[in-house]
Amino acid sequence: MTARIFLNGRWLDAGEARVPVMDRGFLFGDGVYEVIPVYSRQAFRLEQHLARLQKSLDGIQLDNPYRLDEWIAFVTQLAREAEWEDQSIYIQVTRGPMAVRNHAFPQVVTPTVVLLAEPMTPPPASQRGQGIAAVSAADIRWLRCDLKTTSLLANCLLRQVAVAAGCVETVLFRDGFLTEGSASSIFVVKDGVLLAPIKNHLMLPGITYDVVLELAAQHGLPHEVRDVTEAETRAADELWMCSSTKEVLPIVTLDGRRVGCDGAPGPVFARMYDWYQEFKATVMRAAA
């Protein structure tokens, strides 16, 4: 990582950026974050990501330290100056440092704000062409998964279940229903119909999730947004994961069992992948 880091209003070399030990983000995970994909130095769906950042800040009762136009300027500058054409820009806002360790919010809050860029590479062609393996687990996270907070230990533990099994993602179920992946949204295809879990407090309102549903509507793909059962997920003809950095990927095995008849990426995925790439190229051309 060679790009400069934005820390509390200053642009610093990576080796110069320091955060106090008493920062609540470090001690309590008291903060929120966003990850914004950048293609050819153009941030993808920037305002939607910043709107979700605002929602997360509201959810943890932390005032936004910057106006929308300021955030856009920061992200645009970082995307322009970073070494890579395609990037992943990370934003983190915590409640900042405190004098003594105390669960209660400080009377005077001085947020800590960090922006940094990392190179973004697309998933290998083999994952698109051959699909990926996933495992399942009970969703052990808290009840405000709609907030994109830095308190990610449960997600890390669930992601590690997949890593330990040699898989790419962990598909989560709560009380017999599909929620999402440890770091992704999950879609089910059954009998040509795309099924998406309802946005609620048990899942993150994904930006890529929105794009997939918009493309389904635009291209006339039948789709339903509703509670999706674990049984429906396991009986899917196709299963997908999607995220800002992974875009859309086909899951071809779940817990070692083939998804669909042949355990291969399905035709609906192929169409969605093409639509997604066309949409992304159109958006980037318009932004250039």
C-alpha positions in Angstrom: 0.0 0.0 0.0 1.7 3.2 -1.2 -1.1 5.7 -1.4 -1.3 8.4 1.2 -3.8 8.0 4.0 -6.3 10.7 5.1 -6.4 10.9 8.9 -8.4 13.6 10.6 -8.1 16.2 7.9 -4.4 15.5 7.0 -2.9 13.5 4.1 -0.1 11.4 5.5 2.3 8.8 4.2 1.2 5.3 5.4 4.1 5.1 7.9 3.1 8.4 9.5 -0.5 7.6 10.3 -1.2 6.9 14.0 -4.3 6.4 16.0 -4.4 6.7 19.9 -4.6 3.6 21.9 -7.6 5.1 23.8 -9.6 5.5 20.5 -13.0 3.9 21.0 -12.7 2.2 17.6 -9.7 0.3 18.8 -11.0 -0.5 22.3 -14.7 -1.1 21.6 -15.1 -1.3 17.8 -17.2 1.9 18.2 -17.3 3.0 14.6 -18.6 2.5 11.1 -17.0 2.0 7.7 -17.5 1.8 4.0 -15.7 0.1 1.1 -16.0 1.8 -2.2 -14.9 0.2 -5.5 -13.0 2.4 -7.9 -12.7 1.5 -11.6 -10.4 3.5 -13.8 -10.1 6.1 -11.0 -13.9 6.6 -10.9 -15.7 5.7 -7.7 -18.6 3.3 -8.3 -22.0 4.4 -6.8 -20.2 6.8 -4.5 -23.3 8.7 -3.3 -25.1 5.4 -2.5 -22.1 4.3 -0.4 -21.9 7.7 1.4 -25.7 7.5 2.0 -25.2 4.1 3.7 -22.3 5.6 5.7 -24.7 8.3 6.9 -27.3 5.7 7.9 -24.7 3.7 9.9 -23.5 6.9 11.6 -27.1 7.7 12.5 -27.6 4.2 13.8 -24.7 4.5 16.3 -25.7 8.1 17.2 -22.5 9.7 15.8 -22.6 13.0 14.0 -21.2 13.0 10.5 -17.9 14.9 10.7 -18.1 16.0 7.0 -20.6 17.2 4.5 -21.4 15.1 1.5 -19.5 17.4 -0.9 -16.4 17.1 1.4 -16.6 13.3 1.4 -16.9 13.3 -2.4 -13.8 15.5 -2.6 -11.8 13.3 -0.3 -12.6 10.1 -2.2 -12.1 11.7 -5.6 -8.7 13.1 -4.5 -7.6 9.7 -3.1 -8.8 7.9 -6.2 -6.9 10.3 -8.4 -3.6 10.2 -6.5 -3.4 6.5 -5.7 -1.0 4.3 -7.6 -3.7 2.0 -9.1 -6.3 2.5 -11.7 -8.7 0.1 -10.0 -8.9 0.5 -6.2 -10.8 -0.3 -3.1 -11.3 2.9 -1.0 -11.9 2.2 2.7 -13.5 4.8 5.0 -13.7 4.5 8.7 -15.2 6.8 11.3 -14.9 6.1 15.0 -16.2 8.0 18.0 -12.6 8.9 18.7 -10.4 8.9 21.8 -11.5 9.1 25.4 -9.7 10.1 28.6 -10.5 6.8 30.5 -11.9 3.5 29.3 -15.7 3.9 29.8 -18.5 2.2 27.9 -20.6 5.4 28.0 -20.1 7.9 25.2 -17.7 10.8 26.0 -19.3 14.1 26.7 -17.0 15.7 24.0 -16.7 13.6 20.9 -13.8 14.0 18.5 -14.3 11.5 15.7 -11.3 9.7 14.2 -11.7 9.6 10.4 -9.5 7.5 8.1 -9.6 7.0 4.3 -7.1 4.7 2.6 -6.8 3.0 -0.8 -5.7 -0.5 -1.7 -5.4 -2.1 -5.1 -8.5 -4.0 -6.3 -8.2 -6.9 -8.6 -11.3 -8.8 -9.9 -11.9 -12.4 -8.9 -10.0 -14.8 -11.0 -11.7 -15.9 -14.2 -11.7 -19.5 -12.8 -14.1 -18.4 -10.0 -16.5 -17.0 -12.6 -16.1 -19.8 -15.0 -16.1 -22.7 -12.6 -17.8 -21.2 -9.6 -16.8 -21.2 -5.9 -17.4 -23.4 -2.9 -19.2 -22.2 0.2 -20.1 -23.6 3.6 -23.0 -22.7 5.9 -23.2 -21.7 9.5 -25.7 -20.3 12.0 -25.8 -16.5 11.9 -24.3 -15.7 15.4 -24.0 -11.9 14.8 -25.9 -9.2 16.7 -29.3 -7.8 15.8 -28.2 -4.7 13.9 -26.5 -6.2 10.9 -28.0 -3.3 8.8 -25.3 -1.0 10.3 -21.9 -1.3 8.7 -19.9 -1.2 11.9 -16.3 -2.0 12.6 -17.4 -4.5 15.3 -16.7 -7.5 12.9 -15.4 -10.2 15.1 -18.5 -12.5 14.5 -18.1 -11.9 10.7 -14.4 -12.8 11.0 -15.1 -16.0 12.9 -17.8 -17.0 10.3 -15.5 -16.2 7.4 -12.8 -18.3 9.0 -15.2 -21.3 8.9 -15.0 -21.0 5.1 -11.3 -20.5 5.1 -10.7 -23.6 7.3 -12.9 -25.6 4.9 -11.0 -24.4 1.8 -14.1 -22.4 0.7 -14.6 -18.8 -0.4 -17.7 -17.8 1.6 -19.9 -18.8 4.5 -23.7 -18.7 3.9 -25.6 -17.7 7.0 -28.9 -18.9 8.3 -30.9 -17.6 11.3 -33.9 -19.4 12.6 -34.4 -21.3 9.3 -34.0 -18.4 7.0 -31.2 -17.1 4.8 -29.7 -13.8 5.9 -26.5 -13.2 3.9 -22.8 -14.2 3.7 -20.1 -13.4 6.2 -19.0 -10.6 3.8 -21.5 -10.7 1.0 -25.2 -10.7 -0.1 -26.6 -14.0 -1.2 -29.1 -14.7 -4.0 -31.1 -17.8 -4.8 -32.4 -18.8 -8.3 -35.2 -21.3 -8.4 -37.2 -22.2 -11.5 -35.9 -19.1 -13.3 -36.9 -16.7 -10.5 -34.4 -14.7 -8.6 -35.0 -14.7 -4.8 -33.5 -12.1 -2.5 -33.8 -11.8 1.3 -35.7 -8.8 2.5 -33.6 -5.8 3.7 -34.1 -5.7 7.5 -32.0 -5.4 10.6 -30.5 -8.9 10.1 -28.6 -8.0 6.9 -26.5 -5.3 5.4 -28.3 -3.2 2.7 -25.8 -4.1 0.0 -25.0 -1.6 -2.8 -24.3 -4.5 -5.2 -27.5 -6.2 -3.9 -29.4 -3.1 -5.1 -27.6 -3.2 -8.5 -28.5 -6.9 -9.1 -32.2 -6.2 -8.3 -32.2 -3.1 -10.5 -30.7 -5.1 -13.4 -33.2 -7.9 -12.9 -36.1 -5.4 -13.1 -34.5 -3.7 -16.1 -34.0 -6.9 -18.1 -37.3 -8.5 -17.1 -35.8 -11.3 -15.0 -38.6 -12.5 -12.6 -37.6 -11.8 -9.0 -39.0 -11.8 -5.5 -37.8 -9.9 -2.5 -39.0 -11.9 0.5 -38.0 -14.2 3.3 -36.0 -17.1 1.8 -35.9 -20.3 3.8 -32.9 -22.5 4.4 -34.6 -25.3 2.6 -35.1 -23.1 -0.5 -31.5 -22.1 -0.4 -30.3 -25.7 -0.3 -32.6 -26.7 -3.1 -31.6 -23.8 -5.3 -31.0 -24.2 -9.0 -28.3 -21.4 -8.7 -26.8 -19.7 -5.8 -24.8 -16.4 -6.0 -22.7 -14.2 -3.7 -22.2 -10.6 -4.4 -20.3 -7.7 -2.9 -18.6 -4.4 -4.0 -15.2 -6.0 -4.5 -16.3 -9.5 -5.7 -19.2 -8.2 -7.9 -21.2 -11.3 -8.6 -19.9 -14.9 -8.3 -21.7 -18.3 -8.6 -21.6 -20.7 -5.7 -21.6 -24.2 -7.1 -21.2 -26.3 -3.9 -22.6 -25.6 -0.4 -21.4 -27.8 2.4 -19.8 -30.1 -0.2 -23.1 -30.7 -2.0 -23.6 -29.6 -5.6 -25.9 -26.6 -6.2 -28.4 -27.4 -8.9 -28.3 -30.4 -11.1 -24.6 -30.3 -12.2 -22.9 -28.0 -9.7 -21.8 -25.5 -12.4 -22.5 -21.8 -12.9 -26.0 -21.5 -14.3 -27.4 -19.6 -17.2 -29.1 -17.0 -15.1 -25.8 -16.1 -13.5 -24.2 -15.8 -17.0 -26.8 -13.3 -18.0 -26.6 -11.3 -14.7 -22.8 -11.2 -15.0 -23.0 -9.8 -18.5 -25.6 -7.2 -17.5 -23.5 -6.2 -14.5 -20.4 -5.6 -16.6 -22.4 -3.6 -19.2 -23.9 -1.5 -16.5 -20.6 -0.9 -14.8 -19.0 0.2 -18.1 -21.9 2.5 -18.8 -21.7 4.2 -15.4 -18.0 4.6 -15.7 -18.2 6.2 -19.1 -20.8 8.6 -17.9 -18.6 9.6 -14.9 -15.4 10.0 -16.9 
